[in-house]
Amino acid sequence: MKIAVIQPKMIGDVLITSVIFEELKQKFPAAELHFIVNKNTIPVLENNPFIDKVIILDPNIEKGFSGFVKQMKRIRNEKYDIIIDSYSKLKTALFCKFSGAKKTISFHKWYSRFFYTDTIIRTKHSISTATKAVEHRLQLLKPLEIDFQVIKPKLYIQNSEIENAIDLLSRNNIDLNRPIIMISAIGSSEVKTYPLEYMAQVIDEIAENKKVQILFNYIPNQKGIALELYNLCKLETQEKIFFDVYAKSLREFMGLTSQCAALIGNEGGAINMAKALDIPTFTIFSPFILKNDWNMFENETTNISVHISDYYPNLVLKNSKNDTEIYKLLKPELFNNSLLLFLNNNNLR
């Protein structure tokens, strides 16, 4: 038997969707399990013992309509018995429709019955600490008679990657016996990036701990923005920031994060990866992301998050993704007590 799961989206989405495979392998131990994803998300799947093969969708190579047809043919040629479409968009619906698979599963939409043999209506309310982000993925297993149970996304780091991270930190005079905090400094877009002047205040608060050492998570083309944030921090805070120590790849980021006492900052893939590594997280949500859908495994100790709705419950959000002004209402003093609670609970104060 061959089973495929489709999720050609962002890193966090792919990592969360990977929980499906643990359940599939338990139910169908002899089945060959494939994950169909975009190329840039592969690092979060490396060494996953439940995934037998990763099928890459690369729009840079397979472009336009002809590229789409090539992708569709590749999927059909795999001769899957079952396909689970976690992405649930028209493109992936067409993949399923013309795949030849006997059973195709996705979420219910007004048109979905035409493309899939089985559709699932998403639950409106979360039923566990995993929240709807994980729960909805696991719901897709219901047509396969797999009962729901909470599964946490996991990353599988090799010893060599941990050793490389320790070596990098040591070479840069970072003391492994003192707490290291990774700052998710920049979101995946402007509207998902906490205003820099506010983030600087958060970092200043973190730096009140005399022993703390701070790393920034950013990619090379974000260095200018990261430097702007660095310059907004107090001089005494800057002395605790190892600005030039940053991950050159996702796997290197995982290795560095595994050595951190916490990851604090913008909601996104970095937060999800930290949680998958069991690293404590303090998450600042963009106003236009539904906190209650994505604040996975929140417990008021090792995982705490804040959202503008926590402080302005009657605020009407129009979901205008171009409106960054509304983020400015979420001033650091509003959630300073929550931040201090997190720091105290994790021995960072």
C-alpha positions as a Markdown table, in Angstrom:
| # | Residue | x | y | z |
|---|---|---|---|---|
| 1 | Met | 0.0 | 0.0 | 0.0 |
| 2 | Lys | 1.2 | 3.5 | -0.8 |
| 3 | Ile | -0.2 | 6.6 | 1.0 |
| 4 | Ala | 0.7 | 10.2 | 0.3 |
| 5 | Val | 0.0 | 13.4 | 2.3 |
| 6 | Ile | 0.0 | 16.7 | 0.4 |
| 7 | Gln | 1.0 | 20.0 | 2.1 |
| 8 | Pro | 2.8 | 22.4 | -0.2 |
| 9 | Lys | 2.9 | 25.4 | 2.1 |
| 10 | Met | 5.1 | 27.1 | 4.8 |
| 11 | Ile | 7.6 | 25.4 | 7.2 |
| 12 | Gly | 5.3 | 25.6 | 10.2 |
| 13 | Asp | 2.4 | 24.1 | 8.2 |
| 14 | Val | 4.5 | 21.2 | 7.0 |
| 15 | Leu | 6.0 | 20.5 | 10.4 |
| 16 | Ile | 2.5 | 20.4 | 12.0 |
| 17 | Thr | 1.1 | 18.2 | 9.2 |
| 18 | Ser | 3.9 | 15.7 | 9.8 |
| 19 | Val | 2.1 | 14.4 | 12.9 |
| 20 | Ile | -0.1 | 12.5 | 10.5 |
| 21 | Phe | 2.7 | 10.1 | 9.6 |
| 22 | Glu | 3.2 | 8.8 | 13.1 |
| 23 | Glu | -0.5 | 7.7 | 13.2 |
| 24 | Leu | -0.4 | 6.3 | 9.7 |
| 25 | Lys | 2.7 | 4.2 | 10.5 |
| 26 | Gln | 1.0 | 2.8 | 13.6 |
| 27 | Lys | -2.1 | 1.9 | 11.7 |
| 28 | Phe | -0.4 | 0.7 | 8.5 |
| 29 | Pro | 3.1 | -0.5 | 9.5 |
| 30 | Ala | 3.8 | -2.0 | 6.1 |
| 31 | Ala | 2.6 | 0.9 | 4.0 |
| 32 | Glu | 5.0 | 3.2 | 2.1 |
| 33 | Leu | 4.4 | 6.7 | 3.2 |
| 34 | His | 5.2 | 9.8 | 1.0 |
| 35 | Phe | 5.0 | 13.5 | 1.9 |
| 36 | Ile | 4.4 | 15.9 | -1.0 |
| 37 | Val | 5.8 | 19.3 | -0.1 |
| 38 | Asn | 7.6 | 22.4 | -1.4 |
| 39 | Lys | 11.4 | 22.2 | -1.7 |
| 40 | Asn | 12.2 | 24.8 | 1.0 |
| 41 | Thr | 10.4 | 22.9 | 3.7 |
| 42 | Ile | 12.4 | 19.6 | 3.4 |
| 43 | Pro | 14.8 | 20.4 | 6.3 |
| 44 | Val | 12.1 | 20.0 | 9.0 |
| 45 | Leu | 11.4 | 16.5 | 7.6 |
| 46 | Glu | 14.9 | 15.2 | 7.6 |
| 47 | Asn | 15.5 | 12.0 | 9.7 |
| 48 | Asn | 11.8 | 11.6 | 10.4 |
| 49 | Pro | 11.4 | 7.8 | 10.9 |
| 50 | Phe | 7.8 | 7.8 | 9.9 |
| 51 | Ile | 8.2 | 9.2 | 6.4 |
| 52 | Asp | 9.6 | 6.9 | 3.7 |
| 53 | Lys | 9.9 | 9.4 | 0.8 |
| 54 | Val | 9.6 | 13.1 | 0.2 |
| 55 | Ile | 8.1 | 14.2 | -3.2 |
| 56 | Ile | 9.2 | 17.7 | -4.1 |
| 57 | Leu | 7.1 | 20.3 | -5.8 |
| 58 | Asp | 9.4 | 23.0 | -7.1 |
| 59 | Pro | 7.6 | 25.8 | -8.9 |
| 60 | Asn | 11.0 | 27.3 | -9.9 |
| 61 | Ile | 11.5 | 24.2 | -12.1 |
| 62 | Glu | 8.0 | 23.2 | -13.0 |
| 63 | Lys | 6.5 | 26.5 | -14.0 |
| 64 | Gly | 3.1 | 27.5 | -15.2 |
| 65 | Phe | 0.4 | 25.2 | -16.6 |
| 66 | Ser | 2.9 | 22.8 | -18.2 |
| 67 | Gly | 4.7 | 22.5 | -14.9 |
| 68 | Phe | 1.5 | 21.8 | -13.1 |
| 69 | Val | 0.7 | 19.1 | -15.6 |
| 70 | Lys | 4.1 | 17.5 | -15.1 |
| 71 | Gln | 3.5 | 17.6 | -11.3 |
| 72 | Met | 0.1 | 15.9 | -11.8 |
| 73 | Lys | 1.6 | 13.2 | -14.0 |
| 74 | Arg | 4.4 | 12.5 | -11.4 |
| 75 | Ile | 1.8 | 12.1 | -8.7 |
| 76 | Arg | -0.3 | 9.8 | -10.9 |
| 77 | Asn | 2.7 | 7.7 | -11.8 |
| 78 | Glu | 3.3 | 6.9 | -8.1 |
| 79 | Lys | 0.1 | 4.9 | -8.1 |
| 80 | Tyr | -1.0 | 5.8 | -4.6 |
| 81 | Asp | -3.8 | 3.9 | -2.9 |
| 82 | Ile | -4.7 | 6.8 | -0.6 |
| 83 | Ile | -4.0 | 10.5 | -0.7 |
| 84 | Ile | -4.6 | 12.9 | 2.2 |
| 85 | Asp | -4.7 | 16.5 | 1.0 |
| 86 | Ser | -4.0 | 18.7 | 4.0 |
| 87 | Tyr | -3.6 | 21.8 | 1.9 |
| 88 | Ser | -7.1 | 21.6 | 0.4 |
| 89 | Lys | -6.7 | 24.1 | -2.5 |
| 90 | Leu | -7.9 | 23.8 | -6.1 |
| 91 | Lys | -4.4 | 22.8 | -7.3 |
| 92 | Thr | -4.0 | 19.9 | -4.8 |
| 93 | Ala | -7.7 | 18.9 | -5.3 |
| 94 | Leu | -6.9 | 18.4 | -9.0 |
| 95 | Phe | -3.8 | 16.3 | -8.0 |
| 96 | Cys | -6.2 | 14.1 | -6.1 |
| 97 | Lys | -8.9 | 13.9 | -8.7 |
| 98 | Phe | -6.5 | 12.7 | -11.4 |
| 99 | Ser | -4.2 | 10.7 | -9.2 |
| 100 | Gly | -6.0 | 7.4 | -9.7 |
| 101 | Ala | -6.0 | 6.8 | -5.9 |
| 102 | Lys | -9.0 | 4.8 | -4.7 |
| 103 | Lys | -9.4 | 7.0 | -1.6 |
| 104 | Thr | -8.7 | 10.7 | -1.4 |
| 105 | Ile | -9.4 | 12.7 | 1.7 |
| 106 | Ser | -9.5 | 16.5 | 2.5 |
| 107 | Phe | -11.5 | 19.2 | 4.2 |
| 108 | His | -15.1 | 19.9 | 3.3 |
| 109 | Lys | -15.8 | 22.8 | 1.0 |
| 110 | Trp | -18.8 | 23.5 | -1.2 |
| 111 | Tyr | -17.0 | 22.0 | -4.2 |
| 112 | Ser | -14.9 | 19.3 | -2.5 |
| 113 | Arg | -17.2 | 16.3 | -3.1 |
| 114 | Phe | -16.3 | 16.5 | -6.8 |
| 115 | Phe | -12.6 | 16.0 | -6.1 |
| 116 | Tyr | -12.4 | 13.7 | -3.1 |
| 117 | Thr | -13.9 | 10.4 | -1.9 |
| 118 | Asp | -14.0 | 11.6 | 1.7 |
| 119 | Thr | -14.3 | 15.1 | 3.2 |
| 120 | Ile | -14.0 | 16.2 | 6.8 |
| 121 | Ile | -15.8 | 19.2 | 8.4 |
| 122 | Arg | -13.4 | 21.0 | 10.6 |
| 123 | Thr | -14.3 | 21.3 | 14.2 |
| 124 | Lys | -15.2 | 24.9 | 15.3 |
| 125 | His | -13.6 | 24.6 | 18.8 |
| 126 | Ser | -10.4 | 23.1 | 20.0 |
| 127 | Ile | -10.7 | 19.9 | 22.0 |
| 128 | Ser | -7.1 | 19.7 | 23.3 |
| 129 | Thr | -4.0 | 21.7 | 24.1 |
| 130 | Ala | -2.8 | 20.8 | 20.5 |
| 131 | Thr | -5.3 | 23.4 | 19.3 |
| 132 | Lys | -7.0 | 23.4 | 15.9 |
| 133 | Ala | -3.8 | 23.6 | 13.9 |
| 134 | Val | -2.9 | 20.1 | 14.9 |
| 135 | Glu | -6.4 | 18.8 | 15.5 |
| 136 | His | -7.6 | 19.5 | 12.0 |
| 137 | Arg | -4.7 | 17.6 | 10.5 |
| 138 | Leu | -5.4 | 14.6 | 12.6 |
| 139 | Gln | -9.1 | 14.8 | 11.8 |
| 140 | Leu | -8.2 | 13.8 | 8.2 |
| 141 | Leu | -7.4 | 10.3 | 9.5 |
| 142 | Lys | -11.0 | 9.6 | 10.5 |
| 143 | Pro | -12.0 | 8.0 | 7.2 |
| 144 | Leu | -9.1 | 5.5 | 7.8 |
| 145 | Glu | -10.7 | 4.6 | 11.1 |
| 146 | Ile | -7.8 | 6.2 | 13.1 |
| 147 | Asp | -9.1 | 7.6 | 16.4 |
| 148 | Phe | -7.9 | 11.1 | 17.4 |
| 149 | Gln | -5.1 | 11.4 | 19.9 |
| 150 | Val | -2.8 | 14.3 | 20.7 |
| 151 | Ile | 0.5 | 14.1 | 18.9 |
| 152 | Lys | 3.1 | 16.8 | 19.2 |
| 153 | Pro | 5.2 | 17.7 | 16.1 |
| 154 | Lys | 8.8 | 16.6 | 16.4 |
| 155 | Leu | 12.2 | 17.4 | 14.8 |
| 156 | Tyr | 14.9 | 14.8 | 14.6 |
| 157 | Ile | 18.4 | 16.3 | 15.1 |
| 158 | Gln | 21.5 | 14.2 | 14.6 |
| 159 | Asn | 24.3 | 14.2 | 17.2 |
| 160 | Ser | 26.6 | 15.7 | 14.7 |
| 161 | Glu | 24.3 | 18.7 | 14.3 |
| 162 | Ile | 24.2 | 19.3 | 18.0 |
| 163 | Glu | 28.0 | 19.0 | 18.2 |
| 164 | Asn | 28.4 | 21.6 | 15.3 |
| 165 | Ala | 26.1 | 24.0 | 17.2 |
| 166 | Ile | 28.1 | 23.6 | 20.4 |
| 167 | Asp | 31.3 | 24.2 | 18.5 |
| 168 | Leu | 29.9 | 27.3 | 16.8 |
| 169 | Leu | 28.7 | 28.7 | 20.2 |
| 170 | Ser | 32.0 | 27.9 | 21.9 |
| 171 | Arg | 34.1 | 29.5 | 19.1 |
| 172 | Asn | 32.2 | 32.7 | 19.6 |
| 173 | Asn | 32.8 | 32.8 | 23.3 |
| 174 | Ile | 29.3 | 31.9 | 24.3 |
| 175 | Asp | 29.2 | 30.2 | 27.7 |
| 176 | Leu | 27.1 | 27.0 | 27.5 |
| 177 | Asn | 26.7 | 27.1 | 31.3 |
| 178 | Arg | 24.8 | 30.4 | 31.1 |
| 179 | Pro | 21.3 | 30.8 | 29.6 |
| 180 | Ile | 21.1 | 31.4 | 25.8 |
| 181 | Ile | 17.9 | 33.0 | 24.4 |
| 182 | Met | 17.0 | 32.9 | 20.7 |
| 183 | Ile | 15.0 | 35.9 | 19.5 |
| 184 | Ser | 12.7 | 35.4 | 16.6 |
| 185 | Ala | 13.4 | 38.9 | 15.5 |
| 186 | Ile | 11.7 | 39.1 | 12.2 |
| 187 | Gly | 8.4 | 37.6 | 11.0 |
| 188 | Ser | 7.8 | 36.0 | 7.6 |
| 189 | Ser | 6.2 | 39.3 | 6.4 |
| 190 | Glu | 5.9 | 42.9 | 7.6 |
| 191 | Val | 2.4 | 42.3 | 9.1 |
| 192 | Lys | 3.8 | 39.3 | 11.1 |
| 193 | Thr | 6.7 | 41.3 | 12.5 |
| 194 | Tyr | 6.3 | 42.9 | 15.8 |
| 195 | Pro | 7.2 | 46.7 | 15.5 |
| 196 | Leu | 11.0 | 46.9 | 15.9 |
| 197 | Glu | 10.9 | 49.6 | 18.6 |
| 198 | Tyr | 8.6 | 47.4 | 20.7 |
| 199 | Met | 10.7 | 44.3 | 20.1 |
| 200 | Ala | 13.7 | 46.2 | 21.3 |
| 201 | Gln | 11.9 | 47.0 | 24.6 |
| 202 | Val | 11.1 | 43.3 | 25.0 |
| 203 | Ile | 14.8 | 42.4 | 24.4 |
| 204 | Asp | 15.8 | 45.0 | 26.9 |
| 205 | Glu | 13.6 | 43.4 | 29.5 |
| 206 | Ile | 15.0 | 40.0 | 28.8 |
| 207 | Ala | 18.5 | 41.4 | 29.1 |
| 208 | Glu | 17.9 | 42.5 | 32.7 |
| 209 | Asn | 19.1 | 39.0 | 33.6 |
| 210 | Lys | 22.9 | 39.7 | 34.0 |
| 211 | Lys | 23.8 | 36.1 | 32.9 |
| 212 | Val | 21.7 | 35.9 | 29.7 |
| 213 | Gln | 23.2 | 35.6 | 26.2 |
| 214 | Ile | 21.1 | 36.6 | 23.2 |
| 215 | Leu | 21.0 | 35.3 | 19.6 |
| 216 | Phe | 19.0 | 36.7 | 16.8 |
| 217 | Asn | 17.3 | 34.5 | 14.3 |
| 218 | Tyr | 17.4 | 36.1 | 10.8 |
| 219 | Ile | 18.5 | 35.1 | 7.3 |
| 220 | Pro | 21.3 | 37.0 | 5.4 |
| 221 | Asn | 18.8 | 39.2 | 3.4 |
| 222 | Gln | 17.2 | 40.3 | 6.7 |
| 223 | Lys | 20.5 | 41.4 | 8.2 |
| 224 | Gly | 19.7 | 45.1 | 7.7 |
| 225 | Ile | 16.4 | 44.9 | 9.6 |
| 226 | Ala | 18.1 | 42.8 | 12.3 |
| 227 | Leu | 20.8 | 45.5 | 12.6 |
| 228 | Glu | 18.1 | 48.1 | 12.9 |
| 229 | Leu | 16.6 | 46.2 | 15.8 |
| 230 | Tyr | 20.0 | 45.7 | 17.4 |
| 231 | Asn | 20.6 | 49.5 | 17.3 |
| 232 | Leu | 17.2 | 50.2 | 19.0 |
| 233 | Cys | 18.3 | 48.1 | 22.0 |
| 234 | Lys | 20.0 | 49.7 | 25.0 |
| 235 | Leu | 23.8 | 49.7 | 24.9 |
| 236 | Glu | 24.0 | 47.4 | 27.9 |
| 237 | Thr | 21.6 | 45.0 | 26.0 |
| 238 | Gln | 23.7 | 45.1 | 22.9 |
| 239 | Glu | 26.7 | 43.9 | 24.9 |
| 240 | Lys | 24.7 | 40.6 | 25.5 |
| 241 | Ile | 23.7 | 40.1 | 21.9 |
| 242 | Phe | 25.9 | 38.0 | 19.7 |
| 243 | Phe | 24.7 | 39.6 | 16.5 |
| 244 | Asp | 27.0 | 37.8 | 14.1 |
| 245 | Val | 26.2 | 34.3 | 15.4 |
| 246 | Tyr | 23.2 | 33.2 | 13.4 |
| 247 | Ala | 22.1 | 30.1 | 11.6 |
| 248 | Lys | 23.0 | 29.8 | 7.9 |
| 249 | Ser | 20.4 | 27.1 | 7.3 |
| 250 | Leu | 17.3 | 25.6 | 8.8 |
| 251 | Arg | 19.2 | 22.6 | 10.1 |
| 252 | Glu | 21.8 | 24.8 | 11.7 |
| 253 | Phe | 19.0 | 26.9 | 13.3 |
| 254 | Met | 17.6 | 23.7 | 14.8 |
| 255 | Gly | 21.0 | 22.8 | 16.2 |
| 256 | Leu | 21.5 | 26.2 | 17.8 |
| 257 | Thr | 18.0 | 26.4 | 19.1 |
| 258 | Ser | 18.4 | 23.0 | 20.8 |
| 259 | Gln | 21.1 | 24.6 | 23.0 |
| 260 | Cys | 18.9 | 27.6 | 24.0 |
| 261 | Ala | 17.0 | 28.0 | 27.2 |
| 262 | Ala | 14.1 | 29.7 | 25.3 |
| 263 | Leu | 12.9 | 31.2 | 22.1 |
| 264 | Ile | 11.1 | 34.5 | 22.3 |
| 265 | Gly | 9.5 | 36.6 | 19.5 |
| 266 | Asn | 7.3 | 36.6 | 16.5 |
| 267 | Glu | 4.9 | 33.7 | 15.8 |
| 268 | Gly | 5.9 | 31.6 | 12.9 |
| 269 | Gly | 8.0 | 28.6 | 11.8 |
| 270 | Ala | 10.8 | 29.4 | 14.3 |
| 271 | Ile | 8.3 | 29.1 | 17.2 |
| 272 | Asn | 6.9 | 25.9 | 15.9 |
| 273 | Met | 10.4 | 24.4 | 15.5 |
| 274 | Ala | 11.3 | 25.4 | 19.0 |
| 275 | Lys | 8.2 | 23.7 | 20.4 |
| 276 | Ala | 9.0 | 20.6 | 18.4 |
| 277 | Leu | 12.4 | 20.6 | 20.1 |
| 278 | Asp | 10.8 | 21.0 | 23.6 |
| 279 | Ile | 12.4 | 24.5 | 24.0 |
| 280 | Pro | 10.3 | 27.0 | 26.0 |
| 281 | Thr | 8.6 | 29.6 | 23.9 |
| 282 | Phe | 7.1 | 33.1 | 24.4 |
| 283 | Thr | 5.1 | 34.0 | 21.3 |
| 284 | Ile | 4.0 | 37.4 | 20.1 |
| 285 | Phe | 1.1 | 36.9 | 17.7 |
| 286 | Ser | 0.3 | 39.1 | 14.7 |
| 287 | Pro | -3.2 | 40.6 | 15.1 |
| 288 | Phe | -4.3 | 38.8 | 12.0 |
| 289 | Ile | -3.4 | 35.3 | 13.1 |
| 290 | Leu | -6.0 | 33.5 | 15.2 |
| 291 | Lys | -4.1 | 32.8 | 18.4 |
| 292 | Asn | -6.6 | 30.2 | 19.6 |
| 293 | Asp | -6.0 | 28.2 | 16.4 |
| 294 | Trp | -2.2 | 28.2 | 16.6 |
| 295 | Asn | -1.0 | 28.6 | 20.2 |
| 296 | Met | -0.2 | 24.9 | 20.5 |
| 297 | Phe | 0.5 | 23.3 | 23.8 |
| 298 | Glu | 0.2 | 26.5 | 25.8 |
| 299 | Asn | 0.5 | 25.9 | 29.5 |
| 300 | Glu | 1.3 | 29.2 | 31.2 |
| 301 | Thr | 4.8 | 27.9 | 32.1 |
| 302 | Thr | 7.0 | 26.7 | 29.2 |
| 303 | Asn | 4.7 | 28.0 | 26.4 |
| 304 | Ile | 3.0 | 31.4 | 26.7 |
| 305 | Ser | 1.7 | 33.6 | 24.0 |
| 306 | Val | 0.1 | 37.0 | 23.7 |
| 307 | His | -2.3 | 38.6 | 21.1 |
| 308 | Ile | -3.9 | 41.9 | 20.8 |
| 309 | Ser | -7.3 | 40.4 | 21.6 |
| 310 | Asp | -6.0 | 39.5 | 25.1 |
| 311 | Tyr | -6.0 | 43.2 | 25.9 |
| 312 | Tyr | -8.6 | 44.6 | 23.5 |
| 313 | Pro | -11.3 | 41.9 | 23.4 |
| 314 | Asn | -13.8 | 44.2 | 21.6 |
| 315 | Leu | -11.4 | 45.3 | 18.9 |
| 316 | Val | -12.7 | 44.5 | 15.4 |
| 317 | Leu | -10.0 | 43.1 | 13.2 |
| 318 | Lys | -10.8 | 43.4 | 9.5 |
| 319 | Asn | -8.1 | 41.0 | 8.5 |
| 320 | Ser | -6.4 | 43.6 | 6.3 |
| 321 | Lys | -3.0 | 42.1 | 5.9 |
| 322 | Asn | -1.6 | 45.4 | 4.7 |
| 323 | Asp | -2.5 | 47.2 | 7.9 |
| 324 | Thr | 0.6 | 47.2 | 10.2 |
| 325 | Glu | -0.7 | 50.1 | 12.3 |
| 326 | Ile | -3.0 | 48.0 | 14.4 |
| 327 | Tyr | 0.0 | 46.0 | 15.6 |
| 328 | Lys | 1.2 | 49.2 | 17.4 |
| 329 | Leu | -1.6 | 48.9 | 19.9 |
| 330 | Leu | 0.1 | 45.9 | 21.4 |
| 331 | Lys | 2.6 | 47.8 | 23.5 |
| 332 | Pro | 5.1 | 45.8 | 25.5 |
| 333 | Glu | 3.9 | 47.1 | 28.8 |
| 334 | Leu | 0.6 | 45.4 | 28.2 |
| 335 | Phe | 2.1 | 41.9 | 28.4 |
| 336 | Asn | 5.2 | 42.7 | 30.5 |
| 337 | Asn | 3.7 | 40.6 | 33.4 |
| 338 | Ser | 3.2 | 37.6 | 31.1 |
| 339 | Leu | 6.8 | 38.0 | 29.9 |
| 340 | Leu | 8.1 | 38.1 | 33.5 |
| 341 | Leu | 6.0 | 35.1 | 34.4 |
| 342 | Phe | 7.6 | 33.2 | 31.5 |
| 343 | Leu | 11.1 | 34.3 | 32.4 |
| 344 | Asn | 10.6 | 33.4 | 36.1 |
| 345 | Asn | 9.0 | 30.0 | 35.3 |
| 346 | Asn | 12.0 | 29.1 | 33.1 |
| 347 | Asn | 14.7 | 30.3 | 35.5 |
| 348 | Leu | 15.6 | 33.3 | 33.2 |
| 349 | Arg | 15.2 | 35.9 | 35.8 |
